[in-house]
Amino acid sequence: MTSIGDLQHPSSSVRLRTAMAAGVGQDDRHLEPLLRRCAVEPDFFVRDTLTWALTRYPAECTVPPLLELARSDAAQARSQALHTLSKIADPRGWSAISPEVLQDPDDEVATAAWRAAVVLVPIEQRSELAARLGAQLGRGGRDVQRSLSRAMVALGEAIWPVLRARLADPDLAVRRHAVATERLWRDPESGFDSVDQ
């Protein structure tokens, strides 16, 4: 038998079971501990279960505190809140997607923001989002660039004006990333070729 206090247990397996039980039980008293744990949980699988648990609660209960968490000073809190908002997919989550969070200096936060943005973006703002994402082509290493390319591809044809401009960018790293993104758009099954190749 677990209690919600076991979210702080030293064993990750106990914390995982506790988060799962909180999602199954959907006790409103467990929402705040789940949200607090998102900001500090070190284990990837437990974090994923925390997100799953939060998606089991009504969006009107989870979205407002997640929007607040997305503005936290703590990078993990921001990235986990954005990730969870993308899974809930409530339109109100779009208000967390600011130009600043899309350019967050922390790669984990930025990639979470990119993934959330393409899920939550209103149709009429897809072109603007494509431009904001395209402005970061060339950023980071392979994993970061792959995340950005996948997010851009998810926007569909809205990315084409941006890609055309970036394919002629004077920065070689930007051009290579644009080429890799175009290749991924044309053939999603091909995977993402490292810009270093």
N, C-alpha and C positions, 0 to 999 in steps of 0.2 A: 504494500500500500504506500503510495507516494503522497506527499503534500507539496503545495506550490513552493514552499520554502526550499525544496530540494533542487530548485533551479540554481542554487548556489553550492550544491554538493561538489566536492572535489572530483568525483568520478563523472566523466563525460557521458557514460552510458546511463547513469542515474538521471543526469540532467536531461538527456534525450527522452527518456521514458516519461519524465515529469512534463516536459513540453508537449509530448504526444497526448498524455492524459488530459492536459489542460485544453487541448484542441478538441478532444472527444467530448469532454464534459461541458465545455462552453459556459463556464461559470463567470459571470461578469466581474467577480472579485479577483479573478486571475489576470484580467487584462493589464492592469498596471504592472504587476511583476513580470509578465511576458515582455512588455514594452521596455521596461528597465533593463531586462537581461539582454535585449538586442544590442544595446550599446556596449556591452562588455564581454559577451560570450566569445571565448577564444576558439572553440571547435566549430569547423565548417558545418558538419552534419547536424550539430545541435542548432546552429543558427538557421539552417534550412528548415528544421523542424519547428523552430520558433515562428518563422514566417508562415509555414503551413498552419500552425495553430491559430495564428492571427487571422488567416483567411477564412477560418471557420466561424468567426464572429460576424455579426452584422456590420456592414461597411459604415453605417452611421456612428457606430461605436469606435471603430478602429481608425478611420481616415483622419479625423481631426487630430488625435494625438500623434499619428504618424507624420502628418504635415509639420507639426511642431518639432518632432524628433529630427526631421529632415533639415531643420535649421540649427541643429546642435553644433557646438564647437568641436565635438568629438567626431573624427572622420568615420569611425566604424558605425556610430549611431546614424550618421547621414546616409552611408551606403546601405545599411540594413533597412532603414526606413524607405529609401527609394526602391530597393529590391522588393520589399513587401507591398508597396503601393502598386508596383507593376503587376504583381500577382493578383491583387484585389481588382485592379483594372477599373476602379470607379473614376468617372470623369473628373471628380473634384481633385483627384491626385495631380492633375495637370498643373495646379497652382504651385506645386513644389518645384516645377521645372523652370528655373530661372536661367538667364544667360550665365550667371556666376556658377551655378551648380554644374552646368554643362561644361564649364571650363575649370572645374575644381582642380587645384594643383595635385590633389591626391588621386592617383590613377584608379583606385578601387571605387572612390566616390564618383569620379567622372564616368567610368564604365557602367556603374549602376544607373547613373542619371541617363546615359544614352539609351540603355535598354528600356528604362521606364518611359522615357520620352516617346519612343516610337510606338509604345503600347497606348499611351494616354493622349497623344497629340490630337487635337481637333482637326478634321479634314482641311479646313480653311487655313490652317497654320503649318501644313506639311512643308510647303516650300520654304518658309522662314526657318523651320527646324533644319531642313536639309542644308541651308546656307550656314547655319551655326555649326552643324556637325562638320560640314566640308571645310570650314575655316581651321579645323584641327587636324586635317590630313597631314601626315608626317610626324605626328606626336608619338613619342614613346617607342617601346620595343614591339616585338612581333605580337604578343598577346594583346596589348593595348590596341595596336593597329587593327588586328583581326576583329576585336570587339567593335571598334568604330566602323569598320567596313560592313560588318553584319548589320549594325544598326542602320546605316545608310541604305543598304540594300532593302531592308524591311520597309523603307519609305517608298519604294517603287520608282516610278518615272519622275517623281519630284526631284530626284537627285541629279538628273541629267544635265541641267544648266550648270550646276555646281561642278560636276565632274569634268565637263568640257573645259571650264575655266581652269581647273586645277591641273589638267593634263598639259597645260602650257605654262605652268608656274615656273618661275626661274629657280626655285628650290628643288634640287634633284630628289630629296627625300619625299617631298610633297608629290612630285610627278610619279614616282614609283608607287607610292601608296594609292594614288588615284588610279593607276593602271591595274593594280591588284584588286581594287574595289570594282572597277569596271569588269574585270574578268570574273569576279565572283557574282556580279549581277547577271552576267550573260550565262554563266553556268554554275549555279549554286552547288551542284554536286562535285565540282572540281576542288572544293576546299579553298583555303586561303594560302596563297604562295607568299612566303616571306619576302619582304622588300629587300632583304639582304642578298637574295639569290640572283 
